[in-house]
Amino acid sequence: EYAVDYMKKNGRLSRKIFKISETVHSKKERTVTREHSFKVISTKKFYPGTHGLAILINGKELASRTFTLYKAT
């Protein structure tokens, strides 16, 4: 799973969790590629500011980074 912490209008972050896959792997290392769109849509408004991205495995956050969204396209 991965989580995106969206900047809300009031300046707070709101976390949304997305599923990548649910499988059992025997290897300790696996490459996974995923794209996430910030395209302007009618049902969600994206606000500029610092957003977050986290990788979750078995419900535990293993890595996280922040990024700045200047303008949704």
N, CA, C and O atoms as a Maestro MAE file, in Angstrom:
{
 s_m_m2io_version
 :::
 2.0.0
}

f_m_ct {
 s_m_title
 :::
 protein
 m_atom[292] {
  # First column is atom index #
  i_m_mmod_type
  r_m_x_coord
  r_m_y_coord
  r_m_z_coord
  i_m_residue_number
  s_m_chain_name
  s_m_pdb_residue_name
  s_m_pdb_atom_name
  i_m_atomic_number
  :::
  1 25 0.839 -1.171 0.000 1 A "GLU " " N  " 7
  2 3 0.000 0.000 0.000 1 A "GLU " " CA " 6
  3 2 0.882 1.232 0.000 1 A "GLU " " C  " 6
  4 15 2.052 1.185 0.380 1 A "GLU " " O  " 8
  5 25 0.303 2.319 -0.429 2 A "TYR " " N  " 7
  6 3 0.978 3.597 -0.285 2 A "TYR " " CA " 6
  7 2 -0.045 4.625 0.164 2 A "TYR " " C  " 6
  8 15 -1.240 4.488 -0.097 2 A "TYR " " O  " 8
  9 25 0.436 5.645 0.837 3 A "ALA " " N  " 7
  10 3 -0.448 6.675 1.370 3 A "ALA " " CA " 6
  11 2 -0.014 8.029 0.839 3 A "ALA " " C  " 6
  12 15 1.179 8.316 0.730 3 A "ALA " " O  " 8
  13 25 -0.989 8.851 0.513 4 A "VAL " " N  " 7
  14 3 -0.730 10.224 0.104 4 A "VAL " " CA " 6
  15 2 -1.376 11.127 1.155 4 A "VAL " " C  " 6
  16 15 -2.563 11.007 1.458 4 A "VAL " " O  " 8
  17 25 -0.576 12.019 1.694 5 A "ASP " " N  " 7
  18 3 -1.077 13.007 2.645 5 A "ASP " " CA " 6
  19 2 -1.362 14.283 1.862 5 A "ASP " " C  " 6
  20 15 -0.449 15.033 1.516 5 A "ASP " " O  " 8
  21 25 -2.640 14.514 1.591 6 A "TYR " " N  " 7
  22 3 -3.062 15.671 0.791 6 A "TYR " " CA " 6
  23 2 -3.170 16.917 1.668 6 A "TYR " " C  " 6
  24 15 -3.657 16.853 2.797 6 A "TYR " " O  " 8
  25 25 -2.718 18.034 1.143 7 A "MET " " N  " 7
  26 3 -2.897 19.325 1.806 7 A "MET " " CA " 6
  27 2 -4.352 19.738 1.612 7 A "MET " " C  " 6
  28 15 -4.867 19.739 0.494 7 A "MET " " O  " 8
  29 25 -5.009 20.087 2.721 8 A "LYS " " N  " 7
  30 3 -6.386 20.556 2.644 8 A "LYS " " CA " 6
  31 2 -6.408 22.086 2.607 8 A "LYS " " C  " 6
  32 15 -5.382 22.737 2.807 8 A "LYS " " O  " 8
  33 25 -7.573 22.639 2.351 9 A "LYS " " N  " 7
  34 3 -7.728 24.085 2.266 9 A "LYS " " CA " 6
  35 2 -7.326 24.782 3.567 9 A "LYS " " C  " 6
  36 15 -6.794 25.891 3.536 9 A "LYS " " O  " 8
  37 25 -7.580 24.136 4.712 10 A "ASN " " N  " 7
  38 3 -7.273 24.743 6.007 10 A "ASN " " CA " 6
  39 2 -5.809 24.577 6.419 10 A "ASN " " C  " 6
  40 15 -5.431 25.007 7.509 10 A "ASN " " O  " 8
  41 25 -4.973 23.958 5.564 11 A "GLY " " N  " 7
  42 3 -3.548 23.805 5.852 11 A "GLY " " CA " 6
  43 2 -3.169 22.504 6.532 11 A "GLY " " C  " 6
  44 15 -1.984 22.233 6.726 11 A "GLY " " O  " 8
  45 25 -4.146 21.701 6.896 12 A "ARG " " N  " 7
  46 3 -3.872 20.405 7.508 12 A "ARG " " CA " 6
  47 2 -3.716 19.334 6.432 12 A "ARG " " C  " 6
  48 15 -4.126 19.518 5.287 12 A "ARG " " O  " 8
  49 25 -3.112 18.208 6.826 13 A "LEU " " N  " 7
  50 3 -2.953 17.086 5.909 13 A "LEU " " CA " 6
  51 2 -4.039 16.049 6.155 13 A "LEU " " C  " 6
  52 15 -4.461 15.829 7.290 13 A "LEU " " O  " 8
  53 25 -4.482 15.419 5.083 14 A "SER " " N  " 7
  54 3 -5.481 14.362 5.156 14 A "SER " " CA " 6
  55 2 -4.927 13.147 4.415 14 A "SER " " C  " 6
  56 15 -4.620 13.233 3.226 14 A "SER " " O  " 8
  57 25 -4.798 12.011 5.116 15 A "ARG " " N  " 7
  58 3 -4.186 10.816 4.537 15 A "ARG " " CA " 6
  59 2 -5.219 9.958 3.813 15 A "ARG " " C  " 6
  60 15 -6.318 9.719 4.312 15 A "ARG " " O  " 8
  61 25 -4.834 9.503 2.623 16 A "LYS " " N  " 7
  62 3 -5.639 8.552 1.839 16 A "LYS " " CA " 6
  63 2 -4.719 7.395 1.483 16 A "LYS " " C  " 6
  64 15 -3.625 7.604 0.958 16 A "LYS " " O  " 8
  65 25 -5.166 6.166 1.771 17 A "ILE " " N  " 7
  66 3 -4.351 4.973 1.531 17 A "ILE " " CA " 6
  67 2 -4.832 4.279 0.255 17 A "ILE " " C  " 6
  68 15 -6.032 4.100 0.045 17 A "ILE " " O  " 8
  69 25 -3.877 3.894 -0.588 18 A "PHE " " N  " 7
  70 3 -4.153 3.229 -1.847 18 A "PHE " " CA " 6
  71 2 -3.486 1.857 -1.856 18 A "PHE " " C  " 6
  72 15 -2.373 1.692 -1.358 18 A "PHE " " O  " 8
  73 25 -4.165 0.897 -2.415 19 A "LYS " " N  " 7
  74 3 -3.647 -0.469 -2.500 19 A "LYS " " CA " 6
  75 2 -2.789 -0.610 -3.754 19 A "LYS " " C  " 6
  76 15 -3.183 -0.172 -4.835 19 A "LYS " " O  " 8
  77 25 -1.610 -1.226 -3.604 20 A "ILE " " N  " 7
  78 3 -0.767 -1.553 -4.761 20 A "ILE " " CA " 6
  79 2 -1.029 -2.999 -5.145 20 A "ILE " " C  " 6
  80 15 -1.447 -3.280 -6.268 20 A "ILE " " O  " 8
  81 25 -0.783 -3.920 -4.215 21 A "SER " " N  " 7
  82 3 -1.073 -5.329 -4.457 21 A "SER " " CA " 6
  83 2 -1.116 -6.062 -3.130 21 A "SER " " C  " 6
  84 15 -0.648 -5.559 -2.109 21 A "SER " " O  " 8
  85 25 -1.679 -7.241 -3.162 22 A "GLU " " N  " 7
  86 3 -1.749 -8.057 -1.955 22 A "GLU " " CA " 6
  87 2 -1.325 -9.471 -2.336 22 A "GLU " " C  " 6
  88 15 -2.141 -10.273 -2.791 22 A "GLU " " O  " 8
  89 25 -0.045 -9.766 -2.147 23 A "THR " " N  " 7
  90 3 0.503 -11.076 -2.478 23 A "THR " " CA " 6
  91 2 1.570 -11.441 -1.452 23 A "THR " " C  " 6
  92 15 2.028 -10.596 -0.683 23 A "THR " " O  " 8
  93 25 1.955 -12.711 -1.455 24 A "VAL " " N  " 7
  94 3 3.033 -13.187 -0.597 24 A "VAL " " CA " 6
  95 2 4.254 -13.386 -1.483 24 A "VAL " " C  " 6
  96 15 4.169 -14.015 -2.538 24 A "VAL " " O  " 8
  97 25 5.382 -12.849 -1.052 25 A "HIS " " N  " 7
  98 3 6.616 -12.946 -1.831 25 A "HIS " " CA " 6
  99 2 7.687 -13.650 -1.022 25 A "HIS " " C  " 6
  100 15 7.851 -13.391 0.170 25 A "HIS " " O  " 8
  101 25 8.416 -14.543 -1.680 26 A "SER " " N  " 7
  102 3 9.499 -15.236 -1.003 26 A "SER " " CA " 6
  103 2 10.785 -14.409 -1.023 26 A "SER " " C  " 6
  104 15 11.638 -14.570 -0.149 26 A "SER " " O  " 8
  105 25 10.929 -13.537 -2.000 27 A "LYS " " N  " 7
  106 3 12.111 -12.684 -2.075 27 A "LYS " " CA " 6
  107 2 12.009 -11.551 -1.060 27 A "LYS " " C  " 6
  108 15 10.912 -11.132 -0.692 27 A "LYS " " O  " 8
  109 25 13.159 -11.063 -0.614 28 A "LYS " " N  " 7
  110 3 13.169 -9.924 0.297 28 A "LYS " " CA " 6
  111 2 13.104 -8.610 -0.453 28 A "LYS " " C  " 6
  112 15 12.852 -7.563 0.144 28 A "LYS " " O  " 8
  113 25 13.330 -8.654 -1.757 29 A "GLU " " N  " 7
  114 3 13.358 -7.419 -2.533 29 A "GLU " " CA " 6
  115 2 12.481 -7.564 -3.772 29 A "GLU " " C  " 6
  116 15 12.508 -8.587 -4.455 29 A "GLU " " O  " 8
  117 25 11.704 -6.521 -4.046 30 A "ARG " " N  " 7
  118 3 10.818 -6.533 -5.210 30 A "ARG " " CA " 6
  119 2 10.654 -5.107 -5.687 30 A "ARG " " C  " 6
  120 15 10.535 -4.185 -4.881 30 A "ARG " " O  " 8
  121 25 10.646 -4.926 -6.986 31 A "THR " " N  " 7
  122 3 10.451 -3.605 -7.564 31 A "THR " " CA " 6
  123 2 8.989 -3.436 -7.954 31 A "THR " " C  " 6
  124 15 8.413 -4.279 -8.642 31 A "THR " " O  " 8
  125 25 8.403 -2.342 -7.506 32 A "VAL " " N  " 7
  126 3 7.011 -2.029 -7.813 32 A "VAL " " CA " 6
  127 2 6.972 -0.612 -8.360 32 A "VAL " " C  " 6
  128 15 7.589 0.292 -7.798 32 A "VAL " " O  " 8
  129 25 6.255 -0.419 -9.444 33 A "THR " " N  " 7
  130 3 6.119 0.907 -10.050 33 A "THR " " CA " 6
  131 2 4.658 1.314 -10.008 33 A "THR " " C  " 6
  132 15 3.765 0.526 -10.315 33 A "THR " " O  " 8
  133 25 4.436 2.555 -9.623 34 A "ARG " " N  " 7
  134 3 3.067 3.063 -9.545 34 A "ARG " " CA " 6
  135 2 3.062 4.553 -9.859 34 A "ARG " " C  " 6
  136 15 3.943 5.277 -9.397 34 A "ARG " " O  " 8
  137 25 2.103 5.018 -10.622 35 A "GLU " " N  " 7
  138 3 1.932 6.442 -10.893 35 A "GLU " " CA " 6
  139 2 0.686 6.940 -10.185 35 A "GLU " " C  " 6
  140 15 -0.295 6.212 -10.036 35 A "GLU " " O  " 8
  141 25 0.740 8.190 -9.751 36 A "HIS " " N  " 7
  142 3 -0.401 8.791 -9.067 36 A "HIS " " CA " 6
  143 2 -0.671 10.146 -9.709 36 A "HIS " " C  " 6
  144 15 0.229 10.981 -9.787 36 A "HIS " " O  " 8
  145 25 -1.876 10.370 -10.160 37 A "SER " " N  " 7
  146 3 -2.220 11.580 -10.894 37 A "SER " " CA " 6
  147 2 -2.718 12.693 -9.970 37 A "SER " " C  " 6
  148 15 -3.483 12.455 -9.036 37 A "SER " " O  " 8
  149 25 -2.264 13.906 -10.256 38 A "PHE " " N  " 7
  150 3 -2.786 15.102 -9.592 38 A "PHE " " CA " 6
  151 2 -3.508 15.977 -10.617 38 A "PHE " " C  " 6
  152 15 -3.529 17.203 -10.509 38 A "PHE " " O  " 8
  153 25 -4.090 15.322 -11.598 39 A "LYS " " N  " 7
  154 3 -4.840 16.014 -12.635 39 A "LYS " " CA " 6
  155 2 -6.108 16.610 -12.022 39 A "LYS " " C  " 6
  156 15 -6.747 15.985 -11.176 39 A "LYS " " O  " 8
  157 25 -6.462 17.803 -12.447 40 A "VAL " " N  " 7
  158 3 -7.657 18.476 -11.935 40 A "VAL " " CA " 6
  159 2 -8.896 17.675 -12.352 40 A "VAL " " C  " 6
  160 15 -9.105 17.392 -13.531 40 A "VAL " " O  " 8
  161 25 -9.715 17.317 -11.347 41 A "ILE " " N  " 7
  162 3 -10.962 16.598 -11.596 41 A "ILE " " CA " 6
  163 2 -12.086 17.291 -10.835 41 A "ILE " " C  " 6
  164 15 -11.832 18.079 -9.925 41 A "ILE " " O  " 8
  165 25 -13.315 16.998 -11.205 42 A "SER " " N  " 7
  166 3 -14.450 17.711 -10.607 42 A "SER " " CA " 6
  167 2 -14.753 17.259 -9.178 42 A "SER " " C  " 6
  168 15 -15.375 18.007 -8.424 42 A "SER " " O  " 8
  169 25 -14.333 16.062 -8.788 43 A "THR " " N  " 7
  170 3 -14.684 15.542 -7.470 43 A "THR " " CA " 6
  171 2 -13.617 15.772 -6.402 43 A "THR " " C  " 6
  172 15 -13.861 15.488 -5.230 43 A "THR " " O  " 8
  173 25 -12.457 16.271 -6.770 44 A "LYS " " N  " 7
  174 3 -11.382 16.496 -5.798 44 A "LYS " " CA " 6
  175 2 -10.599 17.734 -6.186 44 A "LYS " " C  " 6
  176 15 -10.247 17.916 -7.352 44 A "LYS " " O  " 8
  177 25 -10.330 18.577 -5.216 45 A "LYS " " N  " 7
  178 3 -9.544 19.776 -5.459 45 A "LYS " " CA " 6
  179 2 -8.189 19.599 -4.787 45 A "LYS " " C  " 6
  180 15 -8.125 19.216 -3.619 45 A "LYS " " O  " 8
  181 25 -7.117 19.870 -5.504 46 A "PHE " " N  " 7
  182 3 -5.768 19.766 -4.971 46 A "PHE " " CA " 6
  183 2 -5.261 21.156 -4.643 46 A "PHE " " C  " 6
  184 15 -5.322 22.064 -5.471 46 A "PHE " " O  " 8
  185 25 -4.760 21.314 -3.424 47 A "TYR " " N  " 7
  186 3 -4.270 22.610 -2.975 47 A "TYR " " CA " 6
  187 2 -2.753 22.620 -3.004 47 A "TYR " " C  " 6
  188 15 -2.116 21.612 -2.696 47 A "TYR " " O  " 8
  189 25 -2.166 23.761 -3.375 48 A "PRO " " N  " 7
  190 3 -0.713 23.848 -3.388 48 A "PRO " " CA " 6
  191 2 -0.154 23.780 -1.968 48 A "PRO " " C  " 6
  192 15 -0.811 24.175 -1.005 48 A "PRO " " O  " 8
  193 25 1.063 23.274 -1.861 49 A "GLY " " N  " 7
  194 3 1.716 23.177 -0.565 49 A "GLY " " CA " 6
  195 2 2.472 21.876 -0.431 49 A "GLY " " C  " 6
  196 15 2.657 21.153 -1.409 49 A "GLY " " O  " 8
  197 25 2.910 21.577 0.779 50 A "THR " " N  " 7
  198 3 3.685 20.371 1.046 50 A "THR " " CA " 6
  199 2 2.753 19.201 1.308 50 A "THR " " C  " 6
  200 15 1.939 19.230 2.231 50 A "THR " " O  " 8
  201 25 2.886 18.183 0.492 51 A "HIS " " N  " 7
  202 3 2.115 16.951 0.603 51 A "HIS " " CA " 6
  203 2 3.069 15.845 1.042 51 A "HIS " " C  " 6
  204 15 4.284 16.045 1.046 51 A "HIS " " O  " 8
  205 25 2.540 14.694 1.409 52 A "GLY " " N  " 7
  206 3 3.380 13.589 1.850 52 A "GLY " " CA " 6
  207 2 3.089 12.320 1.069 52 A "GLY " " C  " 6
  208 15 2.003 12.142 0.517 52 A "GLY " " O  " 8
  209 25 4.082 11.445 1.036 53 A "LEU " " N  " 7
  210 3 3.956 10.143 0.393 53 A "LEU " " CA " 6
  211 2 4.619 9.122 1.302 53 A "LEU " " C  " 6
  212 15 5.737 9.345 1.765 53 A "LEU " " O  " 8
  213 25 3.948 8.006 1.566 54 A "ALA " " N  " 7
  214 3 4.489 6.977 2.448 54 A "ALA " " CA " 6
  215 2 4.256 5.600 1.844 54 A "ALA " " C  " 6
  216 15 3.247 5.360 1.181 54 A "ALA " " O  " 8
  217 25 5.197 4.706 2.082 55 A "ILE " " N  " 7
  218 3 5.080 3.310 1.664 55 A "ILE " " CA " 6
  219 2 4.713 2.498 2.903 55 A "ILE " " C  " 6
  220 15 5.375 2.589 3.937 55 A "ILE " " O  " 8
  221 25 3.646 1.701 2.783 56 A "LEU " " N  " 7
  222 3 3.160 0.878 3.894 56 A "LEU " " CA " 6
  223 2 3.271 -0.594 3.512 56 A "LEU " " C  " 6
  224 15 2.823 -0.998 2.439 56 A "LEU " " O  " 8
  225 25 3.864 -1.386 4.384 57 A "ILE " " N  " 7
  226 3 3.922 -2.830 4.180 57 A "ILE " " CA " 6
  227 2 3.412 -3.486 5.451 57 A "ILE " " C  " 6
  228 15 3.910 -3.226 6.547 57 A "ILE " " O  " 8
  229 25 2.412 -4.337 5.286 58 A "ASN " " N  " 7
  230 3 1.746 -4.991 6.420 58 A "ASN " " CA " 6
  231 2 1.251 -3.972 7.439 58 A "ASN " " C  " 6
  232 15 1.302 -4.216 8.645 58 A "ASN " " O  " 8
  233 25 0.775 -2.835 6.955 59 A "GLY " " N  " 7
  234 3 0.209 -1.814 7.816 59 A "GLY " " CA " 6
  235 2 1.219 -0.925 8.518 59 A "GLY " " C  " 6
  236 15 0.834 -0.021 9.260 59 A "GLY " " O  " 8
  237 25 2.511 -1.167 8.297 60 A "LYS " " N  " 7
  238 3 3.547 -0.371 8.937 60 A "LYS " " CA " 6
  239 2 4.206 0.558 7.923 60 A "LYS " " C  " 6
  240 15 4.524 0.156 6.805 60 A "LYS " " O  " 8
  241 25 4.401 1.794 8.332 61 A "GLU " " N  " 7
  242 3 5.036 2.784 7.458 61 A "GLU " " CA " 6
  243 2 6.541 2.535 7.442 61 A "GLU " " C  " 6
  244 15 7.207 2.645 8.472 61 A "GLU " " O  " 8
  245 25 7.077 2.195 6.253 62 A "LEU " " N  " 7
  246 3 8.501 1.888 6.141 62 A "LEU " " CA " 6
  247 2 9.318 3.057 5.619 62 A "LEU " " C  " 6
  248 15 10.494 3.184 5.957 62 A "LEU " " O  " 8
  249 25 8.723 3.904 4.808 63 A "ALA " " N  " 7
  250 3 9.448 5.049 4.260 63 A "ALA " " CA " 6
  251 2 8.449 6.154 3.973 63 A "ALA " " C  " 6
  252 15 7.290 5.893 3.651 63 A "ALA " " O  " 8
  253 25 8.910 7.395 4.092 64 A "SER " " N  " 7
  254 3 8.036 8.523 3.760 64 A "SER " " CA " 6
  255 2 8.877 9.690 3.270 64 A "SER " " C  " 6
  256 15 10.037 9.848 3.650 64 A "SER " " O  " 8
  257 25 8.275 10.491 2.431 65 A "ARG " " N  " 7
  258 3 8.905 11.689 1.883 65 A "ARG " " CA " 6
  259 2 7.833 12.756 1.716 65 A "ARG " " C  " 6
  260 15 6.641 12.455 1.639 65 A "ARG " " O  " 8
  261 25 8.272 13.990 1.662 66 A "THR " " N  " 7
  262 3 7.355 15.082 1.366 66 A "THR " " CA " 6
  263 2 7.696 15.647 -0.001 66 A "THR " " C  " 6
  264 15 8.817 15.503 -0.488 66 A "THR " " O  " 8
  265 25 6.720 16.287 -0.608 67 A "PHE " " N  " 7
  266 3 6.930 16.954 -1.889 67 A "PHE " " CA " 6
  267 2 6.034 18.179 -1.929 67 A "PHE " " C  " 6
  268 15 5.037 18.256 -1.211 67 A "PHE " " O  " 8
  269 25 6.391 19.124 -2.765 68 A "THR " " N  " 7
  270 3 5.638 20.363 -2.875 68 A "THR " " CA " 6
  271 2 4.848 20.355 -4.172 68 A "THR " " C  " 6
  272 15 5.398 20.141 -5.252 68 A "THR " " O  " 8
  273 25 3.556 20.590 -4.047 69 A "LEU " " N  " 7
  274 3 2.691 20.725 -5.209 69 A "LEU " " CA " 6
  275 2 2.462 22.223 -5.416 69 A "LEU " " C  " 6
  276 15 1.899 22.900 -4.555 69 A "LEU " " O  " 8
  277 25 2.900 22.720 -6.551 70 A "TYR " " N  " 7
  278 3 2.768 24.141 -6.819 70 A "TYR " " CA " 6
  279 2 1.428 24.463 -7.470 70 A "TYR " " C  " 6
  280 15 0.781 25.447 -7.112 70 A "TYR " " O  " 8
  281 25 1.014 23.641 -8.420 71 A "LYS " " N  " 7
  282 3 -0.258 23.848 -9.106 71 A "LYS " " CA " 6
  283 2 -0.674 22.531 -9.741 71 A "LYS " " C  " 6
  284 15 0.119 21.920 -10.458 71 A "LYS " " O  " 8
  285 25 -1.893 22.080 -9.497 72 A "ALA " " N  " 7
  286 3 -2.385 20.850 -10.110 72 A "ALA " " CA " 6
  287 2 -2.666 21.127 -11.577 72 A "ALA " " C  " 6
  288 15 -3.170 22.190 -11.938 72 A "ALA " " O  " 8
  289 25 -2.330 20.148 -12.420 73 A "THR " " N  " 7
  290 3 -2.553 20.318 -13.866 73 A "THR " " CA " 6
  291 2 -3.596 19.371 -14.376 73 A "THR " " C  " 6
  292 15 -3.906 19.378 -15.568 73 A "THR " " O  " 8
  :::
 }
 m_bond[291] {
  # First column is bond index #
  i_m_from
  i_m_to
  i_m_order
  :::
  1 1 2 1
  2 2 3 1
  3 3 4 2
  4 3 5 1
  5 5 6 1
  6 6 7 1
  7 7 8 2
  8 7 9 1
  9 9 10 1
  10 10 11 1
  11 11 12 2
  12 11 13 1
  13 13 14 1
  14 14 15 1
  15 15 16 2
  16 15 17 1
  17 17 18 1
  18 18 19 1
  19 19 20 2
  20 19 21 1
  21 21 22 1
  22 22 23 1
  23 23 24 2
  24 23 25 1
  25 25 26 1
  26 26 27 1
  27 27 28 2
  28 27 29 1
  29 29 30 1
  30 30 31 1
  31 31 32 2
  32 31 33 1
  33 33 34 1
  34 34 35 1
  35 35 36 2
  36 35 37 1
  37 37 38 1
  38 38 39 1
  39 39 40 2
  40 39 41 1
  41 41 42 1
  42 42 43 1
  43 43 44 2
  44 43 45 1
  45 45 46 1
  46 46 47 1
  47 47 48 2
  48 47 49 1
  49 49 50 1
  50 50 51 1
  51 51 52 2
  52 51 53 1
  53 53 54 1
  54 54 55 1
  55 55 56 2
  56 55 57 1
  57 57 58 1
  58 58 59 1
  59 59 60 2
  60 59 61 1
  61 61 62 1
  62 62 63 1
  63 63 64 2
  64 63 65 1
  65 65 66 1
  66 66 67 1
  67 67 68 2
  68 67 69 1
  69 69 70 1
  70 70 71 1
  71 71 72 2
  72 71 73 1
  73 73 74 1
  74 74 75 1
  75 75 76 2
  76 75 77 1
  77 77 78 1
  78 78 79 1
  79 79 80 2
  80 79 81 1
  81 81 82 1
  82 82 83 1
  83 83 84 2
  84 83 85 1
  85 85 86 1
  86 86 87 1
  87 87 88 2
  88 87 89 1
  89 89 90 1
  90 90 91 1
  91 91 92 2
  92 91 93 1
  93 93 94 1
  94 94 95 1
  95 95 96 2
  96 95 97 1
  97 97 98 1
  98 98 99 1
  99 99 100 2
  100 99 101 1
  101 101 102 1
  102 102 103 1
  103 103 104 2
  104 103 105 1
  105 105 106 1
  106 106 107 1
  107 107 108 2
  108 107 109 1
  109 109 110 1
  110 110 111 1
  111 111 112 2
  112 111 113 1
  113 113 114 1
  114 114 115 1
  115 115 116 2
  116 115 117 1
  117 117 118 1
  118 118 119 1
  119 119 120 2
  120 119 121 1
  121 121 122 1
  122 122 123 1
  123 123 124 2
  124 123 125 1
  125 125 126 1
  126 126 127 1
  127 127 128 2
  128 127 129 1
  129 129 130 1
  130 130 131 1
  131 131 132 2
  132 131 133 1
  133 133 134 1
  134 134 135 1
  135 135 136 2
  136 135 137 1
  137 137 138 1
  138 138 139 1
  139 139 140 2
  140 139 141 1
  141 141 142 1
  142 142 143 1
  143 143 144 2
  144 143 145 1
  145 145 146 1
  146 146 147 1
  147 147 148 2
  148 147 149 1
  149 149 150 1
  150 150 151 1
  151 151 152 2
  152 151 153 1
  153 153 154 1
  154 154 155 1
  155 155 156 2
  156 155 157 1
  157 157 158 1
  158 158 159 1
  159 159 160 2
  160 159 161 1
  161 161 162 1
  162 162 163 1
  163 163 164 2
  164 163 165 1
  165 165 166 1
  166 166 167 1
  167 167 168 2
  168 167 169 1
  169 169 170 1
  170 170 171 1
  171 171 172 2
  172 171 173 1
  173 173 174 1
  174 174 175 1
  175 175 176 2
  176 175 177 1
  177 177 178 1
  178 178 179 1
  179 179 180 2
  180 179 181 1
  181 181 182 1
  182 182 183 1
  183 183 184 2
  184 183 185 1
  185 185 186 1
  186 186 187 1
  187 187 188 2
  188 187 189 1
  189 189 190 1
  190 190 191 1
  191 191 192 2
  192 191 193 1
  193 193 194 1
  194 194 195 1
  195 195 196 2
  196 195 197 1
  197 197 198 1
  198 198 199 1
  199 199 200 2
  200 199 201 1
  201 201 202 1
  202 202 203 1
  203 203 204 2
  204 203 205 1
  205 205 206 1
  206 206 207 1
  207 207 208 2
  208 207 209 1
  209 209 210 1
  210 210 211 1
  211 211 212 2
  212 211 213 1
  213 213 214 1
  214 214 215 1
  215 215 216 2
  216 215 217 1
  217 217 218 1
  218 218 219 1
  219 219 220 2
  220 219 221 1
  221 221 222 1
  222 222 223 1
  223 223 224 2
  224 223 225 1
  225 225 226 1
  226 226 227 1
  227 227 228 2
  228 227 229 1
  229 229 230 1
  230 230 231 1
  231 231 232 2
  232 231 233 1
  233 233 234 1
  234 234 235 1
  235 235 236 2
  236 235 237 1
  237 237 238 1
  238 238 239 1
  239 239 240 2
  240 239 241 1
  241 241 242 1
  242 242 243 1
  243 243 244 2
  244 243 245 1
  245 245 246 1
  246 246 247 1
  247 247 248 2
  248 247 249 1
  249 249 250 1
  250 250 251 1
  251 251 252 2
  252 251 253 1
  253 253 254 1
  254 254 255 1
  255 255 256 2
  256 255 257 1
  257 257 258 1
  258 258 259 1
  259 259 260 2
  260 259 261 1
  261 261 262 1
  262 262 263 1
  263 263 264 2
  264 263 265 1
  265 265 266 1
  266 266 267 1
  267 267 268 2
  268 267 269 1
  269 269 270 1
  270 270 271 1
  271 271 272 2
  272 271 273 1
  273 273 274 1
  274 274 275 1
  275 275 276 2
  276 275 277 1
  277 277 278 1
  278 278 279 1
  279 279 280 2
  280 279 281 1
  281 281 282 1
  282 282 283 1
  283 283 284 2
  284 283 285 1
  285 285 286 1
  286 286 287 1
  287 287 288 2
  288 287 289 1
  289 289 290 1
  290 290 291 1
  291 291 292 2
  :::
 }
}
